[in-house]
Amino acid sequence: MAYFLMRCLHHPDQDAQRDKLRADHRGWVGSGGQGLVSVLIGAALQNENGAANGNFGILQAKTSQDARRFAEGDPFALAGIVRLIEITPLPDGFQAGRITEPMSPLLDL
């Protein structure tokens, strides 16, 4: 298992579409993409003016490909809201144990 920073940046002016899909997005996150990954923590991103422009997550996954599949399977991505997905491996010393309330079930090791 490894840990990854997922950053998804959205196209501008997507507030209405995001609002429409938010419950589906939260369901996807809460299930870890139906068990594909474990989402340890995440949140929306905003620009310097306070407008929503993406989201991030710290993921536990077997591979970077699984982390990418999770991001690409998100309802926001499937609807075309996402313009860029970045998956960055975190160092071996990442202290995942400090995150005490993951957003989705932990993966079986």
C-alpha distances in whole Angstrom, upper triangle without the diagonal:
4,7,10,14,15,19,22,25,28,31,34,36,34,35,36,34,31,33,34,30,28,28,26,24,23,23,20,18,19,18,15,16,17,14,12,10,10,13,13,16,19,22,25,26,30,32,35,37,35,34,31,29,26,23,19,16,13,10,7,6,5,7,10,12,11,11,15,16,15,17,20,20,21,25,26,24,26,29,29,29,26,27,24,21,19,15,14,11,11,12,10,13,12,13,12,14,17,16,18,19,16,17,16,14,11,9,10,7
4,7,10,13,16,19,23,26,29,32,34,32,33,35,32,29,32,32,29,27,28,26,23,23,23,20,18,19,18,15,16,18,15,13,10,11,12,12,15,17,20,23,23,27,29,31,34,32,32,28,27,23,20,17,14,11,8,6,6,6,7,8,11,11,10,13,15,14,16,18,19,20,24,24,23,25,28,28,27,24,25,22,18,16,12,11,8,8,9,8,11,9,12,10,13,15,15,17,18,15,17,16,16,12,11,13,11
4,7,10,13,16,20,23,26,29,31,29,29,32,30,26,29,30,26,25,25,24,21,20,21,18,16,17,17,14,16,18,15,13,10,9,10,9,11,13,17,19,20,23,26,28,30,28,28,25,23,20,17,13,10,7,6,5,6,9,9,9,12,11,9,12,14,13,14,17,18,18,22,22,21,23,26,26,25,22,23,19,16,13,10,9,6,5,8,8,10,8,10,8,12,13,12,15,16,13,14,14,15,12,12,14,13
4,6,10,13,16,19,23,25,28,26,27,29,27,24,26,28,24,23,24,22,19,19,20,17,15,17,17,13,15,18,16,13,10,10,10,10,11,12,15,17,17,20,22,25,27,26,25,22,20,17,14,10,8,6,5,6,8,10,9,7,11,10,7,10,13,12,11,15,16,16,20,19,18,21,23,23,22,18,19,16,12,10,6,5,4,5,9,11,12,10,12,11,14,15,14,17,17,14,15,15,16,14,14,17,16
4,6,10,13,16,20,22,25,23,24,26,24,21,24,26,22,21,22,21,18,18,20,17,14,17,18,14,16,19,18,15,12,12,10,10,10,9,12,14,13,17,19,21,24,22,22,19,17,13,11,7,6,5,6,9,11,14,12,10,13,13,9,10,14,12,11,14,16,15,19,18,17,20,22,21,19,16,17,14,10,8,6,5,6,7,10,13,14,11,13,12,16,16,14,17,17,14,14,15,17,16,17,20,19
4,7,10,13,17,19,21,20,21,23,21,18,21,22,19,18,20,18,15,15,17,14,12,15,16,13,13,17,16,14,12,12,10,11,10,9,11,12,12,15,17,20,22,21,20,16,14,11,8,5,5,6,7,10,11,14,13,10,12,11,8,8,11,10,8,11,13,12,15,14,13,16,18,17,16,12,13,10,7,6,5,7,9,10,14,16,18,15,17,15,18,18,16,19,18,15,14,15,17,17,17,20,21
4,7,10,13,16,18,17,18,21,19,16,19,21,18,17,19,18,15,16,18,16,14,17,18,15,16,19,19,17,15,15,13,14,12,10,10,10,9,12,14,17,19,17,16,13,11,8,6,4,7,9,11,14,15,18,16,13,14,14,11,10,13,12,9,11,14,12,15,13,12,16,17,15,13,10,11,8,6,5,7,8,12,13,16,19,20,17,19,18,21,21,18,21,20,17,16,17,20,20,21,24,24
4,7,10,13,15,13,15,18,15,13,16,18,15,15,17,16,13,15,17,15,13,17,18,16,15,19,20,17,16,17,14,16,14,11,11,9,9,11,13,17,18,17,15,11,9,5,5,6,9,12,13,16,17,20,18,15,15,15,12,10,13,11,8,10,12,10,12,9,9,12,13,12,10,6,8,6,5,6,9,11,15,16,20,23,24,21,22,21,24,24,21,24,22,19,17,18,21,22,22,26,26
4,7,9,12,11,13,16,14,12,16,18,16,15,19,18,15,17,19,17,16,20,21,19,19,22,23,21,20,20,18,19,17,13,12,10,8,10,10,14,15,14,12,9,6,4,7,9,12,15,16,20,21,23,21,18,18,19,16,14,16,15,11,12,15,13,14,10,10,14,13,11,9,6,6,5,7,9,12,14,18,19,23,26,27,24,25,24,27,26,24,26,25,22,20,21,25,25,26,29,30
4,6,9,8,10,13,11,10,13,15,13,14,17,16,14,16,19,17,17,20,22,20,19,23,24,22,21,22,19,21,19,15,13,11,9,10,11,15,15,14,11,8,5,5,8,11,14,18,19,23,23,26,24,21,21,21,18,16,17,16,12,13,15,12,12,9,9,12,11,9,5,4,5,7,9,12,15,18,21,23,26,29,30,27,28,27,30,29,26,29,26,24,21,23,26,27,28,31,32
4,7,7,10,12,11,11,14,15,15,16,19,19,16,19,22,20,20,24,25,24,22,26,27,25,25,26,23,25,23,19,17,14,12,12,12,15,15,15,12,10,7,8,12,15,18,22,23,26,26,29,27,24,23,23,21,18,20,19,15,15,17,15,14,11,11,13,11,8,6,6,5,9,12,15,18,21,24,26,30,33,34,30,32,30,34,33,30,32,30,28,25,26,30,31,31,35,36
4,6,8,11,11,11,14,16,16,16,20,20,18,20,23,22,22,25,27,26,25,28,30,28,28,28,25,27,24,20,18,14,13,11,10,13,13,13,9,9,7,10,13,17,20,24,25,29,29,32,30,27,27,27,24,22,23,22,18,18,20,18,17,13,14,16,14,11,9,10,9,12,15,18,21,23,27,28,32,35,35,32,34,32,35,34,31,33,31,29,27,28,32,33,34,38,39
4,6,8,9,10,12,13,14,15,19,19,18,20,23,22,22,25,27,27,26,29,31,30,29,29,26,28,25,21,19,15,14,12,12,15,13,13,9,9,9,11,15,18,22,25,27,31,31,34,32,29,29,29,26,24,25,24,20,20,21,19,17,13,15,17,14,12,9,12,12,15,18,21,24,26,30,31,34,37,38,35,36,34,37,35,32,34,32,30,27,29,32,34,35,39,40
4,6,5,6,9,10,11,12,15,16,14,17,19,19,19,22,24,23,22,25,28,26,26,26,24,26,23,19,17,13,13,12,13,17,15,14,10,8,8,10,13,17,20,23,24,28,28,31,30,27,27,26,24,22,22,21,17,17,18,15,13,10,12,13,10,10,7,9,11,14,16,19,22,25,28,29,33,36,36,33,34,32,35,33,30,32,29,27,24,26,29,31,32,36,37
4,6,5,6,9,10,10,14,15,14,16,18,19,19,21,23,23,23,25,28,27,26,26,23,25,22,19,15,12,13,12,13,16,14,12,9,7,9,11,13,17,20,23,25,28,29,33,31,29,28,28,25,23,24,22,19,19,19,16,14,11,14,16,13,13,10,12,14,17,18,21,24,26,29,30,34,36,37,33,34,32,34,33,29,31,28,26,23,25,28,31,32,36,38
4,5,5,6,9,10,13,14,14,16,18,19,20,22,24,24,23,26,28,28,28,28,25,27,24,21,18,15,16,15,17,20,18,16,12,11,13,14,16,20,22,26,27,30,31,34,33,31,30,29,26,25,25,23,20,20,20,17,14,12,15,15,12,13,11,14,16,19,21,24,26,29,32,33,37,39,40,36,36,34,36,35,32,33,30,28,24,26,29,32,33,37,39
4,5,5,6,8,12,12,11,14,16,16,17,20,21,22,20,23,25,25,25,25,23,25,23,20,17,15,16,16,18,21,20,18,14,12,12,13,15,18,20,24,25,28,28,31,30,28,27,26,24,22,21,20,17,17,16,13,10,8,11,12,8,10,8,11,14,17,18,21,24,27,30,31,35,37,38,34,35,32,35,34,30,32,29,26,23,24,27,30,31,34,36
4,5,5,6,9,10,9,11,14,14,14,17,19,19,18,21,23,23,22,22,20,22,19,16,14,11,13,13,16,19,18,15,12,9,10,10,11,15,17,21,21,25,25,29,28,26,25,24,21,20,20,18,15,15,15,12,9,7,10,12,9,10,8,10,13,16,16,19,21,24,27,28,32,34,35,31,31,29,31,30,27,28,25,23,19,21,24,26,28,31,33
4,6,5,8,10,10,11,14,15,15,17,19,20,19,22,24,24,24,24,21,23,20,17,15,12,15,15,17,20,19,16,13,11,13,13,14,17,19,23,23,27,28,31,31,28,28,26,24,23,23,20,18,19,18,14,12,10,14,15,12,14,11,14,17,19,20,23,24,27,30,30,34,36,37,33,33,30,32,31,27,28,25,23,20,21,25,27,29,33,35
4,6,8,9,10,12,13,14,16,17,19,20,19,21,24,24,24,24,22,24,22,19,17,15,18,18,21,24,22,20,17,14,16,15,16,19,21,24,25,28,28,31,31,29,28,26,24,23,22,20,18,18,17,14,10,10,13,13,11,13,12,15,18,20,21,24,26,29,31,32,36,38,38,35,35,32,34,33,29,30,27,25,21,22,25,28,29,33,35
4,6,5,6,9,10,11,12,14,16,17,15,17,20,20,20,21,19,21,20,17,15,14,16,18,20,24,23,20,17,14,15,14,14,17,18,21,21,24,24,27,27,25,24,22,21,20,18,16,15,15,13,10,7,7,10,10,9,11,10,13,16,18,18,21,22,25,28,29,33,34,35,32,32,29,31,30,27,27,24,22,18,19,22,24,26,29,32
4,5,5,6,9,10,10,12,14,15,15,17,19,20,19,19,16,19,17,14,12,11,14,16,19,22,21,18,16,13,14,12,12,15,15,19,19,22,23,26,26,25,24,22,20,20,19,16,15,16,14,10,8,8,12,13,12,14,12,13,17,18,18,21,22,24,26,27,31,33,33,29,29,26,28,27,24,24,21,19,15,16,20,22,24,28,30
4,5,5,6,9,10,10,12,14,14,15,18,19,19,18,16,19,17,15,14,14,17,19,22,26,25,21,19,16,17,16,15,17,17,20,20,22,23,26,27,26,25,22,21,21,20,16,16,17,15,11,9,11,14,14,14,16,15,16,20,21,20,23,23,26,28,28,32,33,34,30,30,26,28,27,24,24,20,18,14,15,18,21,23,26,29
4,5,5,6,9,10,11,12,11,12,15,16,17,17,15,18,17,16,15,15,18,20,23,27,26,23,21,17,18,16,15,16,16,19,19,21,21,24,24,23,22,20,18,18,16,14,13,14,11,8,6,9,12,11,11,14,14,15,19,20,19,21,22,25,26,27,31,32,33,29,29,26,28,28,24,24,21,18,15,14,17,20,21,24,27
4,5,5,6,9,10,11,10,12,15,15,15,15,13,15,14,12,12,11,15,17,20,24,24,21,18,15,15,12,11,13,13,16,15,18,19,22,22,20,20,17,16,15,14,11,11,12,10,6,5,7,9,10,11,13,12,12,16,17,15,18,18,21,23,24,27,29,30,26,26,23,25,25,21,22,19,16,13,13,16,18,20,23,26
4,5,5,6,9,10,10,12,14,15,14,13,11,13,12,11,11,11,15,18,21,24,24,21,19,16,16,14,12,13,12,15,15,17,18,22,22,21,21,18,16,17,16,13,13,14,12,9,9,10,13,14,14,17,15,15,19,19,18,19,19,22,23,24,27,28,29,25,25,21,23,23,19,19,16,13,10,10,14,16,18,22,24
4,5,5,6,9,8,9,12,13,13,13,12,15,14,13,14,15,18,21,25,28,28,25,23,19,20,17,15,16,14,17,16,17,18,21,22,21,21,18,17,17,16,12,13,15,12,9,9,12,14,14,15,18,17,17,21,21,19,21,21,23,24,25,28,29,30,26,26,22,24,24,20,20,17,14,10,10,12,15,17,20,23
4,6,5,6,5,7,10,10,11,11,10,13,14,13,14,15,18,21,24,27,28,25,23,19,19,16,13,14,13,15,13,15,15,18,19,18,17,14,13,14,12,9,10,11,8,6,7,10,11,12,14,16,15,15,19,18,16,18,17,20,21,22,26,27,28,24,24,21,23,23,20,20,17,14,11,9,12,14,15,18,21
4,5,5,6,9,10,10,9,9,7,10,10,9,11,12,15,19,22,25,26,23,21,18,18,14,11,11,9,11,10,12,13,17,17,17,17,14,12,13,13,9,9,12,10,8,10,11,13,14,16,17,16,15,19,18,15,17,16,18,19,19,23,24,25,21,21,18,19,20,16,17,14,11,7,7,10,12,14,17,20
4,6,8,8,9,11,10,9,8,10,10,11,12,15,18,21,25,28,28,25,24,20,21,17,14,14,12,13,12,13,15,18,19,19,19,16,15,17,15,12,13,16,13,11,13,14,16,17,19,21,19,19,22,22,19,20,19,21,21,21,25,25,25,22,21,18,19,19,15,15,12,9,6,5,8,11,13,16,19
4,5,5,6,8,8,8,9,12,13,13,16,18,21,24,28,31,31,28,27,23,23,20,17,16,14,14,12,13,13,16,18,18,18,14,14,15,14,10,13,15,12,11,13,15,16,17,19,21,20,20,23,22,20,21,19,21,21,22,25,25,26,23,22,19,20,21,17,17,14,11,8,6,7,10,11,14,17
4,5,5,6,5,5,6,9,11,12,14,16,19,23,26,29,30,27,26,22,22,18,15,14,11,11,9,9,10,13,14,14,14,11,10,12,11,8,10,13,11,10,13,15,15,16,18,20,19,18,21,20,17,17,15,18,18,18,21,22,23,20,20,16,18,19,16,16,14,10,8,5,7,9,9,13,15
4,5,5,6,8,9,13,14,14,16,17,20,23,26,30,31,28,26,22,21,18,15,15,13,14,11,12,11,13,14,14,13,10,10,11,9,6,9,10,7,7,10,13,13,13,16,18,18,16,19,18,16,17,15,18,19,20,23,24,25,22,23,19,21,23,19,20,17,14,11,9,10,12,12,15,17
4,6,8,10,11,15,16,17,19,21,23,27,30,33,34,31,29,26,25,21,19,18,16,16,14,14,13,14,16,17,15,12,12,14,11,9,12,13,10,11,13,16,16,15,18,20,21,20,23,22,19,21,19,21,21,23,26,26,27,24,24,21,22,24,21,21,18,15,13,10,10,12,11,13,16
4,6,7,10,13,15,16,19,21,24,28,31,34,35,32,31,27,26,22,20,18,15,15,12,11,10,11,13,15,14,10,11,14,12,9,13,14,12,13,16,18,18,18,21,23,23,22,24,23,20,20,18,20,19,20,23,23,24,22,22,18,19,22,19,19,17,13,12,9,8,9,7,10,13
4,7,10,13,15,16,19,21,23,26,29,33,34,31,30,26,25,21,18,17,14,14,10,9,7,9,10,11,10,6,8,10,8,7,10,12,10,12,15,17,16,16,20,21,21,20,22,20,17,17,15,17,16,18,21,21,23,20,21,18,20,22,19,20,18,15,13,10,10,10,8,11,13
4,6,9,12,13,16,19,21,24,27,30,32,29,28,24,23,19,16,14,11,10,6,6,5,8,9,10,11,7,7,10,9,7,10,13,12,12,16,17,16,18,21,22,21,19,21,19,16,16,13,15,14,15,18,18,19,17,17,14,16,18,15,17,15,11,11,8,9,8,7,10,12
4,6,9,11,15,17,20,23,27,29,31,28,27,24,23,19,16,13,10,9,6,5,7,10,12,13,14,10,9,13,13,10,12,15,14,14,17,18,18,20,22,23,23,21,23,21,17,17,14,15,14,14,17,17,18,15,15,11,13,15,12,13,11,8,8,6,6,5,6,10,11
4,6,7,11,14,16,20,23,26,27,24,24,20,20,16,12,10,7,6,5,7,9,13,14,14,15,12,10,13,13,10,11,14,14,12,16,16,17,19,21,22,20,18,21,19,16,15,13,14,14,14,17,17,18,15,14,11,13,14,11,12,10,6,5,5,8,8,10,13,15
4,7,11,14,16,20,23,26,27,24,24,21,21,17,14,11,7,5,6,7,11,14,16,15,17,15,12,16,17,13,14,18,17,16,19,19,20,22,24,25,23,21,23,21,18,17,15,15,14,13,16,16,16,12,11,8,10,10,7,9,7,4,5,7,9,8,11,14,15
4,7,11,13,17,20,22,24,21,21,18,18,15,11,8,6,5,8,10,13,17,18,17,19,17,14,16,18,14,14,18,18,16,18,18,19,21,23,23,21,19,21,20,17,16,15,15,15,14,17,18,17,13,13,10,12,11,8,10,8,6,6,9,12,12,14,18,19
4,7,9,13,16,19,20,17,17,14,14,11,7,5,4,6,9,12,15,19,19,17,19,17,14,15,17,13,12,16,16,13,16,15,16,19,20,20,18,16,18,17,14,14,14,14,16,15,18,20,19,16,16,13,15,14,11,13,11,9,8,11,14,15,17,20,21
4,7,10,13,16,17,14,14,11,11,9,6,6,7,10,12,16,18,22,22,20,21,20,16,17,19,15,14,17,17,14,15,14,16,19,19,19,16,15,17,16,15,15,15,16,18,18,21,23,23,19,19,16,19,17,14,16,14,12,10,13,17,18,20,24,25
4,7,10,13,14,11,10,7,8,6,4,6,9,12,15,19,21,24,24,21,22,21,18,18,19,16,14,16,17,14,14,12,14,17,17,17,13,13,15,14,14,15,16,17,20,20,23,26,25,22,22,20,22,21,18,20,18,16,14,16,20,21,23,27,28
4,7,10,11,9,8,6,6,5,5,7,10,13,16,20,22,25,24,22,23,22,19,18,20,18,15,17,19,16,17,14,15,19,18,17,14,12,14,13,13,14,16,17,19,19,23,25,25,22,22,21,24,22,19,22,20,19,17,19,23,24,26,29,30
4,7,8,5,5,4,5,7,8,11,14,17,20,24,26,29,28,25,26,26,22,22,23,21,18,20,22,19,19,16,17,21,19,18,14,14,15,15,16,16,19,20,23,22,26,29,28,25,26,24,27,25,23,25,23,22,20,23,27,28,29,33,34
4,5,5,5,7,6,9,11,13,17,20,23,26,28,31,30,27,28,28,24,23,26,24,20,22,24,21,22,18,19,22,21,19,16,15,15,15,17,17,20,21,24,24,27,30,30,27,28,27,30,28,25,28,27,25,24,26,30,31,32,36,37
4,6,8,10,10,13,15,16,20,22,25,29,31,34,33,30,31,31,27,27,29,27,24,26,28,25,25,22,23,26,25,23,19,19,18,18,20,20,23,23,26,26,28,32,31,28,29,29,31,29,27,30,29,28,26,29,33,33,35,39,39
4,6,9,10,14,16,18,22,24,28,31,33,36,35,32,33,33,29,29,31,29,25,27,29,25,25,22,23,26,25,23,19,19,19,20,22,23,25,26,29,29,32,35,34,31,32,31,34,31,29,31,30,29,27,30,34,35,37,41,41
4,6,9,12,13,16,19,22,25,29,31,34,33,30,31,31,27,27,29,26,23,25,26,23,23,19,21,24,23,22,18,18,19,19,21,21,24,25,28,27,30,33,33,29,30,29,31,28,26,28,27,26,24,27,31,32,34,38,39
4,6,9,12,15,18,22,24,28,30,33,32,29,30,29,26,25,26,24,21,23,24,20,20,16,18,21,19,18,14,15,16,17,19,20,23,24,27,27,31,34,33,30,31,29,32,30,27,29,27,26,24,26,30,31,33,37,38
4,6,8,12,15,19,21,25,26,30,29,26,26,26,22,21,23,21,17,19,20,17,16,13,15,18,16,15,12,12,13,14,16,17,20,21,25,25,28,31,31,28,28,27,29,27,24,26,24,23,20,23,27,28,30,33,35
4,7,10,14,18,20,23,25,28,26,23,24,24,20,19,21,19,15,17,18,15,15,12,13,16,15,13,10,9,10,11,12,14,17,19,22,23,26,29,30,26,27,26,29,27,25,27,25,23,21,23,27,28,29,33,34
4,7,11,14,16,20,21,24,23,20,20,20,17,15,17,15,12,14,15,12,13,10,11,14,14,12,9,8,9,9,10,11,14,16,19,20,23,26,27,23,24,23,26,24,22,24,22,20,18,19,23,24,25,29,30
4,7,11,13,16,18,21,20,18,19,18,14,14,16,13,10,13,14,11,13,10,11,15,15,14,11,9,12,11,10,11,12,14,17,17,21,23,24,20,21,19,22,21,18,20,19,16,14,16,20,20,22,25,27
4,7,10,13,15,19,18,15,17,16,12,13,15,12,10,13,15,12,14,13,13,16,17,17,14,12,14,12,10,9,10,11,13,14,17,20,20,17,18,16,19,18,15,18,16,14,13,14,18,18,19,23,24
4,6,10,12,16,15,13,15,14,10,12,14,11,10,13,14,12,15,14,14,17,19,19,17,14,16,14,11,11,10,11,12,12,15,17,18,14,15,13,15,15,12,15,14,11,10,11,14,14,16,19,20
4,7,10,13,14,12,15,13,10,12,14,12,11,15,16,15,18,17,17,20,22,22,20,18,19,17,13,12,10,10,10,9,12,14,14,11,11,9,12,12,10,13,12,10,10,11,13,12,13,17,17
4,6,10,10,10,12,10,7,10,12,9,10,14,14,14,17,17,17,19,22,22,21,18,20,17,14,12,9,10,10,10,13,14,15,12,12,10,13,14,11,14,13,10,10,10,11,10,10,14,14
4,7,9,9,12,9,8,12,13,11,13,16,16,16,20,20,20,22,24,25,24,21,23,20,16,15,12,12,10,10,12,12,14,11,12,9,12,14,12,14,14,10,11,10,10,8,8,11,10
4,5,7,9,6,6,10,10,9,12,14,15,15,19,20,19,20,24,24,24,21,22,20,16,15,11,12,10,11,14,13,16,14,15,12,15,17,16,17,17,13,14,12,12,10,8,10,10
4,7,8,7,8,11,12,12,14,16,16,18,22,23,21,22,26,26,26,23,25,22,18,17,13,14,11,13,15,14,17,15,17,15,17,20,19,20,20,17,17,15,14,12,9,10,9
4,5,5,7,9,10,11,13,14,15,17,21,22,20,21,25,24,25,21,22,19,16,14,11,11,10,12,14,14,17,16,18,16,19,22,20,23,22,19,19,17,17,15,12,14,13
4,5,5,6,9,10,11,12,14,16,19,20,17,19,22,22,22,18,19,16,12,10,7,8,7,11,13,14,17,16,18,17,20,22,20,23,23,19,19,18,18,17,15,17,16
4,5,5,6,9,10,10,12,14,18,18,16,17,20,20,21,18,18,16,12,12,9,11,11,14,17,18,21,19,22,20,23,25,23,25,25,21,20,19,19,18,16,18,17
4,5,5,6,9,10,10,12,16,17,15,16,20,20,20,18,19,17,13,13,10,12,12,15,17,18,21,19,21,18,21,23,21,23,22,18,17,15,16,14,12,15,15
4,6,5,6,9,10,11,15,15,13,15,18,18,18,15,17,14,10,10,7,9,10,12,15,17,19,16,18,16,19,21,18,21,20,16,15,14,15,14,13,16,16
4,5,5,6,8,10,14,14,11,13,16,15,16,13,14,11,8,8,7,10,11,14,18,19,22,19,22,19,23,24,22,24,23,19,18,17,18,18,16,19,20
4,5,5,6,9,12,13,11,11,15,15,16,14,15,13,10,12,10,14,15,17,21,22,24,22,24,21,24,26,23,25,23,19,18,16,17,17,16,18,19
4,6,5,6,10,11,10,11,14,15,15,13,15,14,11,12,10,14,15,17,20,21,23,20,22,19,22,23,20,22,20,16,14,13,14,15,14,17,18
4,5,5,9,9,7,9,12,12,12,9,12,10,7,9,9,12,14,16,20,22,24,21,22,20,23,23,21,23,21,17,15,14,17,17,17,20,21
4,6,8,9,6,7,10,10,11,9,11,10,8,11,11,15,17,19,23,25,27,24,26,23,26,27,24,26,24,21,18,17,19,20,19,22,24
4,6,8,7,6,10,11,12,11,14,13,11,14,14,17,19,21,25,26,28,25,27,24,26,27,24,26,23,20,17,16,18,19,18,21,23
4,5,5,6,9,10,10,9,13,13,11,14,14,18,19,21,25,26,28,25,26,23,25,26,22,24,21,18,15,14,17,18,18,22,24
4,5,5,6,9,9,10,13,14,14,17,17,21,23,25,29,30,32,28,29,26,28,29,25,26,23,20,17,16,19,21,21,25,27
4,6,5,7,5,6,10,12,11,15,16,20,22,24,28,30,31,28,29,26,29,28,25,27,24,21,18,18,21,23,23,27,29
4,5,5,6,5,8,9,9,13,14,18,21,23,26,29,30,27,29,26,29,29,26,28,25,22,19,19,22,23,23,26,28
4,5,8,8,11,12,12,16,17,21,23,26,29,31,33,30,31,29,31,32,29,30,27,24,21,20,23,24,24,27,29
4,6,8,11,13,14,18,20,23,26,28,32,34,35,32,33,31,33,34,30,32,29,26,22,22,25,27,27,30,32
4,6,7,10,12,16,18,22,25,27,31,33,35,32,33,31,34,34,31,33,30,27,24,24,27,28,28,32,33
4,6,9,11,15,17,21,24,26,29,32,33,30,31,29,32,32,28,30,28,25,22,23,26,27,28,31,33
4,6,7,11,14,17,20,22,26,29,30,27,29,27,30,29,26,29,27,24,21,21,25,26,26,29,30
4,7,10,14,17,20,22,26,29,30,28,30,28,31,31,28,31,29,26,24,25,28,28,28,32,32
4,7,10,13,17,19,22,25,27,24,27,25,29,28,26,29,27,24,23,23,26,26,26,29,30
4,7,10,13,16,19,22,24,21,23,22,25,25,23,26,25,21,20,20,23,23,22,26,26
4,6,10,12,16,19,21,18,21,20,23,23,22,25,24,21,20,20,23,22,22,25,25
4,7,10,13,16,18,15,18,17,21,21,19,23,22,19,18,18,20,19,18,21,21
4,6,10,13,14,13,16,15,19,19,18,22,22,19,19,20,21,20,19,22,21
4,7,9,11,10,13,13,17,18,17,21,21,18,19,19,20,18,17,20,18
4,7,8,6,10,10,14,15,15,18,19,17,18,19,20,17,17,19,18
4,5,6,9,11,14,15,16,19,21,19,21,22,22,19,19,20,18
4,6,9,10,13,14,16,19,21,19,21,21,21,18,17,18,16
4,6,9,11,12,14,17,19,18,21,22,22,19,19,20,18
4,6,9,9,11,14,16,15,18,19,19,16,17,18,17
4,5,6,8,11,14,13,16,17,18,15,16,18,16
4,5,6,9,11,10,13,14,14,11,13,15,14
4,5,7,10,10,14,14,14,11,14,15,14
4,6,9,10,14,15,16,14,16,18,18
4,6,7,10,12,13,12,14,17,17
4,6,10,12,12,11,15,17,17
4,7,9,10,10,14,16,18
4,6,7,7,11,14,15
4,7,9,12,15,17
4,6,9,12,15
4,6,9,12
4,7,9
4,6
4
